[in-house]
Amino acid sequence: MRHGYRRLRGLHAACATILGCCLAPAGVSLAEESNVPVQLASAKLAIDDASAPSLPDRIDAYLDRVAAERGVEPAPAVADGRVLRRLSLDLAGAIPRYADMRAFVESDDAEKRQRAISRLLASPRYATHLATVWRDLLIPAERGDFEQRLNAVGLHNWLRARFARNVRYDNVVYDLLVATDAGELGPASYFSAHELQPERLASNSARLMLGVSLDCAQCHDHPFADWKQTDFWGYAAFFARVRAEDDMMMQRGAVSRLIDADRGEVRLPGDESGDPIPPRPLLGEALEDVPFETRREQLALWIAERDNPFVARAAVNAVWTRLFGRGLVEEINAAGAHYPAAYAPLLDEIAAEFVASGFDLRELHGWSVSTHAYERAAAESASSRQ
């Protein structure tokens, strides 16, 4: 398992270069410190190998094949010390101790890398670091007031507790979306950070949990994708009834408890007197309000479905973005026609394994950092610049 943490949104002008040459991760030192859903379980890479190789081996074989087809020479592997540094920063958020680094470099154990990965994934630092990463994604950096910083601590602790227990990723997402009690300053902080505004919650949750950028469809139909304005507001309608039980607490930037009101609708901007937009999952049918089930629960149940076409792929792509500096694709497409198309089968294969593992984030990180692609140098070769 290998992981190179870079908060880059580098995507695919250079995708054919970096991904094509086996996705060399960004260097990490202290200073650098279609619309028909497909069943993920059916996704298989076209790799002819009867020996049933491991997923990291299949990933490397696929990337090597793409590189060969493009005439790209993969970057060489970095030294052992650099590999351990990457692993430690990416999985634990800290550089390794000098003694550990020296022992790793001098060891002749063929399994030393896998042992290091297993140790780091089992370390409390793994859960703490992953919670920090997700907290920063969920709570906007511009919300720097005291209450939001306090809320961020609560959310971080909530996330860390679940990552330490290796709770299924789909369950973490479900629990976050249906949160009500903020007594532990936990997931309700996510909603207060976005001021309970349906459009902000829709934009952020779609991007992070579904891998879809709906922002451009908020005011008009998306100019470069198939998303319509009604898609955005149909998704935002799931958050239209979220309220703070104490309005005074909300005005101070904190929420004591979230409730789901009986009423609350969204309409298209500029059409305030028009018909309300009903809640509708992406690419799905409009849902009716039902007794004993809030709109947020309806959304969370759809997101947590095993065959949801977005969630597993989005999680895989997010992990690769963090470890390799860019994702396998720019945006998730439910039909599997992701861009760039060269890596769509690879994304679908890893996502299928992720679902089969029980949405195990530790496994996903382990597979990713166990690839040879993870240990490659970040520098481009002459052929990769062609």
C-alpha positions as CSV (number, residue, x, y, z in Angstrom):
1,M,0.0,0.0,0.0
2,R,1.4,3.4,-0.8
3,H,0.0,6.9,-0.5
4,G,1.2,10.4,-1.6
5,Y,-0.9,13.1,0.0
6,R,-1.3,16.2,-2.1
7,R,-4.4,18.4,-1.8
8,L,-4.3,19.1,-5.5
9,R,-7.2,19.4,-7.7
10,G,-4.9,18.5,-10.5
11,L,-6.9,16.7,-13.0
12,H,-6.5,15.8,-16.5
13,A,-4.6,18.2,-18.6
14,A,-1.7,16.1,-17.2
15,C,-3.8,13.0,-16.7
16,A,-2.4,11.3,-19.8
17,T,1.0,12.1,-18.5
18,I,1.0,11.2,-14.9
19,L,-1.7,8.6,-14.9
20,G,-0.4,7.3,-18.2
21,C,3.0,6.8,-16.6
22,C,1.6,4.8,-13.7
23,L,0.3,7.7,-11.6
24,A,3.5,8.8,-10.0
25,P,2.5,10.4,-6.7
26,A,3.5,13.9,-5.8
27,G,6.6,14.1,-3.7
28,V,5.9,14.3,0.1
29,S,8.4,15.7,2.5
30,L,7.9,18.0,5.5
31,A,8.6,21.0,3.3
32,E,6.2,19.7,0.6
33,E,4.6,18.2,3.2
34,S,-25.6,8.5,-19.8
35,N,-27.6,7.9,-17.5
36,V,-28.2,4.2,-16.8
37,P,-26.6,3.1,-13.6
38,V,-24.4,0.0,-13.9
39,Q,-23.8,-2.7,-11.3
40,L,-20.4,-2.2,-9.9
41,A,-20.1,-5.8,-9.1
42,S,-20.0,-6.7,-12.8
43,A,-17.0,-4.5,-13.5
44,K,-13.9,-6.4,-14.5
45,L,-10.7,-5.3,-16.0
46,A,-9.6,-6.9,-19.3
47,I,-6.4,-8.4,-17.9
48,D,-5.6,-11.9,-19.1
49,D,-4.1,-13.6,-16.1
50,A,-5.5,-16.9,-15.0
51,S,-3.6,-16.8,-11.7
52,A,-6.1,-14.4,-10.1
53,P,-3.6,-11.6,-9.2
54,S,-4.3,-9.3,-6.3
55,L,-6.0,-6.0,-6.9
56,P,-2.8,-3.9,-6.6
57,D,-1.2,-6.2,-9.2
58,R,-4.3,-5.8,-11.5
59,I,-4.1,-2.0,-11.0
60,D,-0.4,-2.0,-12.0
61,A,-1.1,-4.3,-15.0
62,Y,-3.8,-2.0,-16.2
63,L,-1.7,1.2,-15.9
64,D,1.3,-0.5,-17.5
65,R,-0.9,-1.5,-20.4
66,V,-2.2,2.0,-20.9
67,A,1.4,3.4,-20.7
68,A,2.6,0.9,-23.3
69,E,-0.3,1.7,-25.7
70,R,0.7,5.4,-25.4
71,G,4.4,4.8,-25.7
72,V,5.0,6.3,-22.2
73,E,7.9,5.1,-20.1
74,P,6.8,4.8,-16.5
75,A,8.9,6.8,-14.0
76,P,11.4,4.7,-11.9
77,A,10.7,3.7,-8.3
78,V,12.0,6.0,-5.6
79,A,14.4,4.8,-2.9
80,D,13.1,2.9,0.1
81,G,13.4,5.8,2.5
82,R,11.3,8.0,0.2
83,V,8.6,5.2,0.1
84,L,8.4,5.0,3.9
85,R,8.2,8.8,4.1
86,R,5.3,8.9,1.7
87,L,3.5,6.1,3.5
88,S,4.0,7.8,6.9
89,L,2.8,11.2,5.7
90,D,-0.1,9.8,3.7
91,L,-1.4,7.2,6.2
92,A,-0.4,8.8,9.5
93,G,0.1,12.5,8.7
94,A,3.7,12.6,10.1
95,I,7.2,11.7,9.0
96,P,8.7,8.5,10.3
97,R,11.2,8.6,13.2
98,Y,14.8,8.4,12.2
99,A,15.3,5.1,13.8
100,D,12.4,3.6,11.9
101,M,13.6,5.1,8.7
102,R,17.1,3.7,9.1
103,A,15.8,0.2,10.1
104,F,13.5,0.2,7.1
105,V,16.2,1.2,4.6
106,E,18.7,-1.3,6.0
107,S,16.2,-4.2,6.2
108,D,16.4,-7.0,3.6
109,D,12.9,-8.2,4.4
110,A,11.0,-8.6,1.1
111,E,7.8,-7.9,3.0
112,K,9.0,-4.8,4.9
113,R,6.8,-2.5,2.9
114,Q,3.6,-4.5,3.5
115,R,4.5,-4.7,7.2
116,A,4.9,-0.9,7.3
117,I,1.6,-0.4,5.6
118,S,-0.2,-2.8,8.0
119,R,1.4,-1.1,11.0
120,L,0.5,2.4,9.8
121,L,-3.1,1.4,9.0
122,A,-3.5,-0.1,12.5
123,S,-2.0,3.0,14.2
124,P,-4.3,5.5,16.0
125,R,-2.6,8.2,13.8
126,Y,-4.3,6.7,10.8
127,A,-7.8,7.5,12.1
128,T,-6.7,10.9,13.4
129,H,-5.1,11.9,10.1
130,L,-8.1,10.7,8.0
131,A,-10.5,12.5,10.3
132,T,-8.4,15.7,9.7
133,V,-8.6,15.3,6.0
134,W,-12.4,14.7,5.9
135,R,-13.1,17.5,8.5
136,D,-11.3,20.0,6.2
137,L,-13.4,18.9,3.3
138,L,-16.7,19.0,5.1
139,I,-16.3,22.3,6.9
140,P,-15.2,25.2,4.7
141,A,-11.9,26.8,5.5
142,E,-13.4,30.3,5.2
143,R,-15.6,29.7,8.3
144,G,-12.8,30.6,10.7
145,D,-14.9,32.1,13.6
146,F,-14.6,30.6,17.1
147,E,-17.8,28.7,17.0
148,Q,-17.0,27.0,13.8
149,R,-13.5,26.1,14.9
150,L,-15.1,24.6,18.0
151,N,-17.6,22.7,15.8
152,A,-14.7,21.4,13.7
153,V,-13.1,19.9,16.8
154,G,-16.3,18.1,17.5
155,L,-16.7,16.8,14.0
156,H,-13.1,15.7,13.9
157,N,-13.6,13.7,17.1
158,W,-16.8,12.1,15.7
159,L,-15.0,11.1,12.5
160,R,-11.9,9.9,14.3
161,A,-14.0,7.6,16.5
162,R,-15.6,6.0,13.4
163,F,-12.4,5.7,11.4
164,A,-10.7,4.1,14.4
165,R,-13.4,1.4,14.5
166,N,-13.2,1.1,10.7
167,V,-16.9,1.7,10.4
168,R,-18.2,1.1,6.8
169,Y,-17.8,4.2,4.7
170,D,-21.4,4.1,3.6
171,N,-22.5,4.0,7.2
172,V,-20.4,7.0,8.1
173,V,-22.0,8.9,5.2
174,Y,-25.5,7.8,6.3
175,D,-24.9,8.8,9.9
176,L,-23.5,12.2,8.9
177,L,-26.5,13.0,6.7
178,V,-29.2,12.1,9.2
179,A,-27.5,13.7,12.2
180,T,-29.8,15.4,14.7
181,D,-28.1,15.6,18.1
182,A,-25.1,18.0,18.3
183,G,-24.5,17.3,22.0
184,E,-21.1,16.0,21.2
185,L,-20.5,18.8,18.7
186,G,-20.3,16.2,16.0
187,P,-21.9,15.8,12.6
188,A,-24.5,18.5,13.1
189,S,-21.6,20.9,12.8
190,Y,-21.5,20.0,9.1
191,F,-24.9,21.5,8.6
192,S,-24.3,24.6,10.7
193,A,-21.0,25.3,8.9
194,H,-23.1,25.6,5.7
195,E,-25.7,27.7,7.6
196,L,-28.4,25.1,6.9
197,Q,-28.7,26.4,3.3
198,P,-30.0,23.7,1.0
199,E,-28.0,24.9,-2.0
200,R,-24.7,24.9,0.0
201,L,-25.4,21.5,1.5
202,A,-26.4,20.1,-1.9
203,S,-23.3,21.4,-3.6
204,N,-20.8,20.2,-1.0
205,S,-22.4,16.8,-0.4
206,A,-22.7,16.0,-4.1
207,R,-19.1,16.9,-4.7
208,L,-17.7,15.0,-1.7
209,M,-20.0,12.0,-1.5
210,L,-21.1,11.5,-5.1
211,G,-18.1,12.9,-7.0
212,V,-20.4,15.2,-9.0
213,S,-20.0,19.0,-9.4
214,L,-23.5,20.4,-9.5
215,D,-22.6,24.0,-8.8
216,C,-23.0,25.2,-12.4
217,A,-26.5,23.8,-12.5
218,Q,-27.6,26.0,-9.6
219,C,-28.5,29.0,-11.7
220,H,-28.9,27.3,-15.2
221,D,-28.5,24.0,-16.9
222,H,-24.9,22.9,-16.7
223,P,-23.0,24.1,-19.9
224,F,-20.6,21.1,-20.1
225,A,-22.5,18.2,-18.5
226,D,-26.0,16.7,-18.7
227,W,-27.1,18.1,-15.3
228,K,-30.2,20.4,-15.5
229,Q,-31.1,23.1,-13.1
230,T,-34.0,20.9,-11.9
231,D,-31.4,18.2,-11.0
232,F,-29.6,20.6,-8.7
233,W,-32.7,21.9,-6.9
234,G,-34.3,18.4,-6.8
235,Y,-31.2,17.3,-4.9
236,A,-31.2,20.4,-2.7
237,A,-34.8,19.8,-1.8
238,F,-33.6,16.9,0.5
239,F,-32.1,19.6,2.8
240,A,-34.9,22.1,2.6
241,R,-36.5,21.1,5.9
242,V,-33.5,21.0,8.1
243,R,-33.8,23.4,11.0
244,A,-31.9,24.4,14.1
245,E,-34.0,23.7,17.2
246,D,-32.6,26.9,18.8
247,D,-32.5,29.8,16.4
248,M,-30.4,31.9,18.7
249,M,-27.7,29.2,18.7
250,M,-27.8,29.2,14.9
251,Q,-27.3,32.9,14.8
252,R,-24.1,32.5,16.8
253,G,-22.8,29.9,14.4
254,A,-23.5,26.8,16.5
255,V,-26.4,24.3,16.5
256,S,-27.6,22.6,19.7
257,R,-29.8,20.2,17.8
258,L,-31.1,19.7,14.3
259,I,-34.7,18.9,13.5
260,D,-36.6,18.1,10.3
261,A,-39.6,20.4,9.9
262,D,-42.9,19.3,8.3
263,R,-42.6,22.0,5.7
264,G,-39.9,23.6,3.6
265,E,-39.5,23.7,-0.1
266,V,-37.1,25.0,-2.8
267,R,-38.0,26.7,-6.0
268,L,-36.0,27.6,-9.1
269,P,-34.2,31.0,-8.6
270,G,-36.3,33.8,-9.9
271,D,-39.4,31.7,-9.8
272,E,-40.4,32.2,-6.2
273,S,-44.1,31.9,-7.0
274,G,-43.7,28.8,-9.1
275,D,-44.3,25.2,-8.1
276,P,-41.9,23.8,-5.5
277,I,-39.2,21.3,-6.7
278,P,-39.8,17.9,-5.2
279,P,-36.8,15.9,-3.8
280,R,-35.2,13.7,-6.4
281,P,-32.1,11.6,-6.3
282,L,-29.7,12.2,-9.1
283,L,-30.9,10.4,-12.2
284,G,-33.9,9.1,-10.2
285,E,-37.5,9.8,-9.9
286,A,-39.1,12.4,-7.7
287,L,-39.9,11.1,-4.2
288,E,-43.1,11.8,-2.2
289,D,-43.0,12.8,1.4
290,V,-43.9,9.8,3.6
291,P,-44.8,9.6,7.3
292,F,-42.0,8.6,9.7
293,E,-39.2,9.2,7.2
294,T,-37.6,12.6,6.8
295,R,-36.2,13.8,3.5
296,R,-32.7,13.5,4.8
297,E,-33.4,9.9,5.6
298,Q,-34.7,9.3,2.1
299,L,-31.5,10.8,0.7
300,A,-29.2,8.8,3.1
301,L,-31.0,5.6,2.3
302,W,-30.5,6.2,-1.5
303,I,-26.8,7.0,-0.9
304,A,-26.2,4.0,1.2
305,E,-27.7,1.6,-1.3
306,R,-25.1,-1.1,-2.3
307,D,-25.7,-0.4,-6.0
308,N,-25.7,3.4,-5.8
309,P,-23.8,4.3,-9.0
310,F,-21.9,7.2,-7.4
311,V,-20.8,6.7,-3.8
312,A,-18.2,3.9,-4.1
313,R,-16.7,5.4,-7.3
314,A,-16.5,8.8,-5.6
315,A,-14.8,7.4,-2.6
316,V,-12.2,5.6,-4.7
317,N,-11.6,8.7,-6.8
318,A,-11.2,10.9,-3.7
319,V,-8.6,8.5,-2.2
320,W,-6.6,8.5,-5.4
321,T,-6.8,12.2,-5.6
322,R,-5.3,12.5,-2.2
323,L,-2.6,9.8,-2.6
324,F,-1.6,10.5,-6.2
325,G,-2.3,14.2,-6.6
326,R,-5.2,13.6,-9.0
327,G,-8.1,11.2,-9.4
328,L,-8.5,8.5,-12.0
329,V,-11.3,10.6,-13.5
330,E,-12.5,14.2,-13.3
331,E,-16.1,13.5,-12.5
332,I,-18.2,10.4,-11.8
333,N,-20.8,9.3,-14.4
334,A,-23.4,6.8,-13.3
335,A,-23.2,5.0,-16.7
336,G,-19.5,4.5,-16.3
337,A,-18.6,6.8,-19.2
338,H,-16.2,8.8,-17.0
339,Y,-13.6,11.2,-18.4
340,P,-10.9,10.4,-19.3
341,A,-12.3,7.2,-20.7
342,A,-8.9,5.4,-20.5
343,Y,-9.2,5.0,-16.7
344,A,-13.0,4.4,-16.4
345,P,-12.6,0.6,-16.3
346,L,-10.0,0.9,-13.6
347,L,-12.1,3.1,-11.5
348,D,-15.1,0.8,-11.8
349,E,-13.0,-2.3,-10.9
350,I,-11.6,-0.7,-7.7
351,A,-15.0,0.6,-6.8
352,A,-16.5,-2.9,-7.2
353,E,-13.8,-4.4,-4.9
354,F,-14.5,-1.6,-2.4
355,V,-18.2,-2.5,-2.3
356,A,-17.4,-6.2,-2.0
357,S,-15.1,-5.4,0.9
358,G,-17.9,-3.8,2.8
359,F,-16.9,-0.2,2.0
360,D,-13.7,-0.8,4.0
361,L,-11.6,2.4,3.8
362,R,-8.5,0.7,5.3
363,E,-8.6,-1.8,2.6
364,L,-9.0,0.9,-0.1
365,H,-6.0,2.8,1.3
366,G,-4.1,-0.4,1.5
367,W,-4.7,-1.5,-2.0
368,S,-3.8,2.0,-3.4
369,V,-0.5,2.3,-1.6
370,S,0.5,-1.3,-2.3
371,T,0.7,-0.6,-6.0
372,H,4.0,-0.1,-7.8
373,A,2.4,3.1,-9.2
374,Y,2.5,4.6,-5.7
375,E,6.3,4.2,-5.4
376,R,7.2,5.8,-8.7
377,A,9.1,9.1,-8.8
378,A,7.0,12.3,-9.3
379,A,9.4,13.7,-12.0
380,E,8.2,13.3,-15.6
381,S,10.2,11.3,-18.1
382,A,10.9,12.6,-21.6
383,S,8.4,10.2,-23.1
384,S,5.7,11.2,-20.6
385,R,5.9,14.8,-21.8
386,Q,5.0,13.8,-25.3
